[in-house]
Amino acid sequence: MSQLSKKPSKQESKQSLNQPEPSQQSSSKLSVGQFIKHEWILLLVAVQFLTRLPVPPFKNYNPQWLHQSSRHFPAVGLLVGLLCAGVFWLASVLFTPLVAAVLSTAFGIKLTGAFHEDGLADSCDGLGGGLTRERTLTIMKDSRLGTYGVLGLVSALLLKISLLATMPLSVAIVALIIGHTASRLLCISLLALLPYGGEIEHAKAKPMAQQLTPLQGLFSSGWLLVAGVLVVLIFPNVIQQISVGQWLLALVLALVATDYMRRLLRRRLNGYTGDGLGATQQLSEVAIYAGLAAAIPFL
């Protein structure tokens, strides 16, 4: 149910214990063609891990690819954002903005299997009801949903839907694209800033229980740049509709939400967990929508 402990990769679960060790050859020693092919495979692994979209089967699957694929999580966010934006646009032609927001949000949940939403609910239950680290982790592993989880999940969904519904159509489309991409970038930033805080022996997706290197983090940020370029090329006039103050507010709120989760996870669990990453993604996504939807009369 979380990125690390509740939803292992399909290929990973089929690997035997005798799977060969990851190749020690660095990306810098690969030819350009080999590098592109390797990164394409990692992108497909990320798509399979984070969504319900079908991907072709992998030959000689290496469990370590799952950890390496984390640098492409923002790319998956970009894909999800584009698809959700398409649903929002189509629904807005037929229905009111509120219905369009509900449909695009529901589509995103279906597309990802409620992956991050589940992490948010489990985090609310665990961090809200657990008094010790051990008890918190136990609650987060429980498949049952408690009061804190229900309230946190419903609140996040209501905020996302209401914020998107208040935006002009073109702004909402841009918000979906940037929000899904940037929130997944901020989510995996915790992989570089924190150690793994769960019980690694019980983690089903053990390769993900590793820290992200600064170089991998820099590589990941390139996907947000790609999303920004796409927005400028496809919606050049929308950028003028969103003020500098709204962009800055979205950035500040997203960073504050991410730093809040970083501090909370460090204090309560001594590091990140899959559920914590899912909660970070959800909170930062809501924060981005809030910034872009805010009315700032003095700017």
VOBABA-108554 format. One line per field, with one value per residue (C-alpha): residue number from 1; residue in one letter; x, y, z. Coordinates in Angstrom, 2 decimals. Layout:
% VOBABA-108554
pos c(NUM_...)
code c(a_...)
c1 c(X_...)
c2 c(Y_...)
c3 c(Z_...)
END
This chain:
% VOBABA-108554
pos c(1_2_3_4_5_6_7_8_9_10_11_12_13_14_15_16_17_18_19_20_21_22_23_24_25_26_27_28_29_30_31_32_33_34_35_36_37_38_39_40_41_42_43_44_45_46_47_48_49_50_51_52_53_54_55_56_57_58_59_60_61_62_63_64_65_66_67_68_69_70_71_72_73_74_75_76_77_78_79_80_81_82_83_84_85_86_87_88_89_90_91_92_93_94_95_96_97_98_99_100_101_102_103_104_105_106_107_108_109_110_111_112_113_114_115_116_117_118_119_120_121_122_123_124_125_126_127_128_129_130_131_132_133_134_135_136_137_138_139_140_141_142_143_144_145_146_147_148_149_150_151_152_153_154_155_156_157_158_159_160_161_162_163_164_165_166_167_168_169_170_171_172_173_174_175_176_177_178_179_180_181_182_183_184_185_186_187_188_189_190_191_192_193_194_195_196_197_198_199_200_201_202_203_204_205_206_207_208_209_210_211_212_213_214_215_216_217_218_219_220_221_222_223_224_225_226_227_228_229_230_231_232_233_234_235_236_237_238_239_240_241_242_243_244_245_246_247_248_249_250_251_252_253_254_255_256_257_258_259_260_261_262_263_264_265_266_267_268_269_270_271_272_273_274_275_276_277_278_279_280_281_282_283_284_285_286_287_288_289_290_291_292_293_294_295_296_297_298_299)
code c(m_s_q_l_s_k_k_p_s_k_q_e_s_k_q_s_l_n_q_p_e_p_s_q_q_s_s_s_k_l_s_v_g_q_f_i_k_h_e_w_i_l_l_l_v_a_v_q_f_l_t_r_l_p_v_p_p_f_k_n_y_n_p_q_w_l_h_q_s_s_r_h_f_p_a_v_g_l_l_v_g_l_l_c_a_g_v_f_w_l_a_s_v_l_f_t_p_l_v_a_a_v_l_s_t_a_f_g_i_k_l_t_g_a_f_h_e_d_g_l_a_d_s_c_d_g_l_g_g_g_l_t_r_e_r_t_l_t_i_m_k_d_s_r_l_g_t_y_g_v_l_g_l_v_s_a_l_l_l_k_i_s_l_l_a_t_m_p_l_s_v_a_i_v_a_l_i_i_g_h_t_a_s_r_l_l_c_i_s_l_l_a_l_l_p_y_g_g_e_i_e_h_a_k_a_k_p_m_a_q_q_l_t_p_l_q_g_l_f_s_s_g_w_l_l_v_a_g_v_l_v_v_l_i_f_p_n_v_i_q_q_i_s_v_g_q_w_l_l_a_l_v_l_a_l_v_a_t_d_y_m_r_r_l_l_r_r_r_l_n_g_y_t_g_d_g_l_g_a_t_q_q_l_s_e_v_a_i_y_a_g_l_a_a_a_i_p_f_l)
c1 c(0.00_3.02_5.96_8.27_6.21_2.87_3.15_6.20_6.99_5.41_8.73_10.53_8.18_9.00_12.74_14.44_16.84_19.64_19.19_22.65_24.02_23.55_26.11_28.96_29.40_28.59_26.44_29.45_31.10_28.12_27.89_25.27_23.00_23.40_22.77_19.56_18.35_19.12_17.33_14.35_14.14_14.32_11.54_9.34_10.11_9.02_5.82_5.00_5.79_3.74_0.83_-1.51_-0.41_0.75_4.43_6.27_7.94_11.59_14.34_16.85_15.11_17.41_15.76_18.23_16.52_13.68_15.94_17.58_14.17_13.33_15.06_12.30_9.41_8.88_8.59_5.77_4.22_4.45_2.70_-0.03_-0.43_-0.83_-3.45_-5.36_-5.20_-6.68_-9.55_-10.13_-10.26_-12.64_-14.90_-14.99_-16.46_-19.40_-19.78_-19.14_-15.61_-16.48_-17.49_-14.40_-12.21_-13.90_-13.54_-9.89_-9.05_-10.88_-9.10_-5.73_-6.59_-7.59_-4.48_-2.11_-4.10_-4.42_-0.73_0.15_-3.30_-2.87_0.45_-1.17_-3.95_-1.53_0.75_-2.14_-3.17_0.33_1.65_-1.66_-2.26_1.19_3.04_6.27_8.24_7.45_3.74_3.63_5.22_2.85_-0.20_1.12_1.43_-2.17_-4.38_-7.36_-8.15_-8.62_-10.18_-7.02_-6.53_-10.10_-10.01_-6.61_-7.53_-10.93_-9.44_-6.75_-9.26_-11.67_-8.87_-7.59_-11.03_-12.13_-8.88_-8.90_-12.58_-11.87_-9.17_-9.74_-9.64_-6.20_-4.69_-6.11_-4.56_-1.17_-1.57_-2.22_0.85_3.22_1.62_1.96_5.52_6.89_5.21_6.93_10.24_9.77_8.66_11.87_13.97_13.42_15.33_18.39_17.71_16.75_17.82_15.28_13.24_11.21_12.12_14.09_13.79_10.03_10.11_8.82_10.47_13.87_15.79_13.84_15.08_18.21_19.18_19.20_22.52_22.78_23.53_20.36_18.42_19.82_18.88_15.32_14.93_15.41_11.93_10.42_12.27_10.78_7.31_7.92_9.04_5.97_3.68_5.31_5.15_1.58_0.05_2.14_-0.70_-1.50_1.84_0.73_-2.51_-0.57_1.19_4.73_3.28_1.18_4.17_6.28_3.51_3.12_6.87_7.04_4.00_5.31_8.73_7.17_4.98_7.97_10.16_7.36_7.20_11.00_11.12_8.15_9.51_12.97_11.56_9.01_10.58_14.25_13.82_11.46_9.09_7.06_3.93_5.78_6.85_3.25_2.06_4.76_3.65_0.03_0.72_3.08_0.60_-2.16_0.26_1.05_-2.64_-3.25_-0.52_-1.73_-5.35_-4.67_-5.85_-2.99_-4.47_-1.32_0.81)
c2 c(0.00_2.28_2.75_0.63_-1.80_-2.36_-2.54_-4.37_-4.27_-7.14_-8.15_-7.79_-10.20_-12.87_-12.74_-15.64_-15.19_-16.19_-13.08_-11.82_-8.70_-5.33_-4.45_-2.42_-0.64_3.07_5.00_7.10_3.99_3.17_4.25_6.83_4.15_1.89_4.80_5.80_2.19_1.75_4.96_3.97_0.67_2.52_4.86_1.87_0.37_3.65_3.70_0.14_0.81_4.00_3.40_0.75_1.40_-1.71_-1.92_-4.54_-7.38_-6.97_-9.38_-10.25_-7.97_-6.62_-5.66_-2.78_-1.10_-0.17_2.06_3.52_4.22_6.67_9.41_9.05_9.37_13.03_11.81_9.51_12.51_14.43_11.60_11.36_15.14_15.28_12.53_14.09_17.47_15.89_14.43_17.78_19.59_17.05_16.99_20.80_20.84_18.74_19.63_22.29_22.96_21.13_17.97_18.23_18.48_15.44_13.37_14.26_13.52_10.20_9.36_10.08_7.82_5.02_5.56_5.26_2.74_5.31_4.69_8.00_8.51_5.23_6.41_9.60_7.70_5.26_8.10_9.97_6.84_5.96_9.40_10.42_7.33_5.97_7.22_5.31_4.57_0.87_1.44_4.00_1.58_-1.17_1.03_2.13_-1.52_-2.25_-2.56_-1.22_2.49_4.47_7.80_9.84_8.21_8.85_12.48_13.12_11.47_13.14_16.53_16.19_15.14_17.94_20.49_19.27_19.21_22.57_24.31_22.98_23.92_27.56_27.99_29.08_26.08_26.77_27.49_24.25_22.29_23.87_23.26_19.56_19.17_21.07_19.81_16.13_16.53_18.80_16.91_13.68_15.49_16.86_13.42_11.70_14.55_12.84_9.86_12.10_14.00_11.13_7.55_4.76_4.81_1.62_-1.97_-2.90_-6.63_-6.30_-4.03_-5.78_-3.26_-3.46_-1.80_1.41_1.50_3.32_6.97_8.95_10.45_14.19_13.38_11.31_14.15_16.61_14.24_14.04_17.82_17.81_16.35_19.40_21.54_19.40_19.95_23.70_23.81_21.83_24.22_27.25_25.73_24.42_27.18_30.31_32.67_30.85_31.78_35.41_34.56_33.22_36.00_35.81_35.99_32.88_30.94_32.01_31.14_27.70_27.13_28.29_26.27_23.13_23.51_24.15_21.04_18.93_20.26_19.66_16.01_15.75_17.04_14.95_11.71_12.33_13.04_10.24_7.47_8.48_8.55_8.11_5.26_4.48_5.80_8.97_9.53_9.12_11.62_14.08_13.82_14.45_17.41_19.11_18.62_20.28_23.06_23.77_23.95_26.27_28.65_28.78_29.24_31.92_35.48_37.88_41.39_43.29_41.67)
c3 c(0.00_0.26_-2.05_0.06_2.04_0.43_-3.37_-4.71_-8.38_-10.31_-11.85_-8.55_-6.82_-9.42_-8.88_-7.15_-4.28_-6.66_-8.81_-9.84_-8.23_-10.00_-12.56_-11.19_-14.48_-14.03_-16.43_-17.38_-18.91_-21.09_-24.69_-25.58_-27.02_-23.99_-21.63_-23.40_-23.46_-19.76_-18.79_-20.93_-19.05_-15.73_-16.88_-17.69_-14.28_-12.66_-14.71_-13.67_-10.00_-9.67_-12.04_-13.40_-16.97_-18.87_-19.77_-21.83_-19.90_-18.93_-19.82_-17.10_-14.61_-11.90_-8.57_-8.25_-11.19_-8.86_-6.77_-9.86_-11.41_-8.62_-10.58_-13.15_-10.68_-11.73_-15.33_-14.25_-12.52_-15.78_-17.62_-14.97_-14.98_-18.75_-18.73_-15.82_-17.55_-20.67_-18.65_-16.96_-20.31_-21.85_-18.79_-18.66_-22.16_-20.98_-17.31_-14.69_-13.36_-10.12_-11.95_-14.16_-11.05_-9.50_-12.67_-13.25_-9.61_-9.75_-13.00_-11.40_-8.46_-10.84_-12.96_-9.99_-7.97_-5.17_-4.52_-2.87_-1.36_0.47_1.84_3.07_4.85_6.47_7.55_9.15_11.03_12.15_12.99_14.51_16.62_17.39_20.47_19.83_16.67_16.88_17.39_14.59_12.12_13.22_12.61_9.22_8.14_9.15_6.08_8.01_7.74_10.93_11.82_11.23_7.85_6.72_7.82_6.23_2.93_2.65_3.51_0.84_-1.82_-0.96_-1.10_-4.47_-6.04_-4.67_-5.59_-9.15_-9.55_-8.63_-11.29_-14.88_-17.21_-18.68_-15.26_-13.84_-16.71_-16.05_-12.32_-12.91_-15.12_-12.84_-9.62_-10.42_-11.69_-8.95_-6.10_-7.11_-7.34_-3.83_-2.67_-3.75_-2.33_1.03_-0.35_-0.42_2.79_5.12_5.78_5.60_8.79_8.47_9.21_6.14_6.76_6.37_3.32_0.21_-2.11_-0.41_-3.29_-2.61_0.98_-0.14_-0.19_-3.40_-4.45_-5.19_-8.84_-9.11_-7.51_-10.05_-12.87_-11.49_-11.46_-15.22_-15.60_-13.92_-16.46_-19.23_-17.75_-17.62_-21.24_-22.33_-20.49_-22.09_-25.58_-25.32_-23.17_-23.76_-22.79_-19.54_-18.02_-18.15_-16.32_-13.34_-11.47_-10.16_-6.67_-7.28_-8.63_-5.64_-3.20_-4.78_-4.50_-0.88_0.21_-1.51_0.10_3.51_3.16_2.15_4.94_7.44_6.41_6.50_10.08_11.16_9.71_11.15_14.60_14.71_12.61_12.27_8.50_5.57_4.79_1.71_3.36_4.35_0.75_-0.40_2.18_1.10_-2.51_-1.61_0.68_-1.76_-4.62_-2.59_-1.64_-5.30_-6.18_-3.23_-4.37_-7.97_-6.93_-4.34_-4.90_-4.15_-4.64_-3.72_-6.45)
END
